[in-house]
Amino acid sequence: MSEIGTHTLRKTFGYHFYQKYKDVAVLQQIFNHSSPAVTMRYIGINQDIMDEAVDGFSL
């Protein structure tokens, strides 16, 4: 059985909080990050945006 660490839970909380409220400023304060961009990268939202853009792209 694999264990889930506190860091994984923290990032998962952040991801789902952002998906529900779209409030990166609150998450930035909760996580004590220096900028919204750091928070977005930390919770993986930037990667989601890039993945969606690439998935919808065709020539």
C-alpha positions in Angstrom: 0.0 0.0 0.0 1.4 3.4 -1.0 1.4 6.2 1.5 0.2 9.7 0.8 2.3 12.4 2.3 1.4 15.8 3.7 3.0 17.6 0.8 0.7 15.7 -1.7 -2.3 16.5 0.4 -1.3 20.2 0.5 -1.0 20.4 -3.3 -4.2 18.5 -3.8 -6.0 20.8 -1.5 -4.7 23.8 -3.4 -5.6 22.3 -6.8 -9.2 21.6 -5.7 -9.6 24.9 -3.9 -8.6 26.7 -7.0 -10.9 24.7 -9.2 -13.8 25.5 -6.9 -13.2 29.2 -6.1 -10.7 30.4 -8.7 -9.1 32.6 -6.0 -5.3 32.3 -6.4 -4.7 35.3 -4.0 -6.2 33.4 -1.0 -4.1 30.3 -1.9 -1.0 32.4 -2.2 -1.5 33.6 1.3 -2.4 30.1 2.6 0.8 28.7 1.1 2.9 31.8 1.8 4.1 32.0 -1.8 5.8 35.2 -3.1 3.5 35.5 -6.2 0.3 34.1 -7.8 2.5 32.6 -10.5 4.4 30.5 -8.0 1.1 29.3 -6.5 -0.3 28.4 -10.0 2.8 26.5 -10.9 2.8 24.7 -7.5 -0.7 23.4 -7.8 -0.2 22.4 -11.4 -2.7 24.8 -13.0 -0.2 26.1 -15.5 0.3 22.6 -16.8 -3.4 22.0 -17.1 -3.7 25.2 -19.2 -0.9 24.1 -21.5 -2.3 20.6 -21.8 -5.7 21.9 -22.8 -4.2 24.3 -25.4 -2.1 21.5 -27.0 -4.9 19.0 -27.0 -7.2 21.4 -28.9 -4.5 22.3 -31.4 -4.4 20.9 -34.9 -3.0 21.8 -38.3 
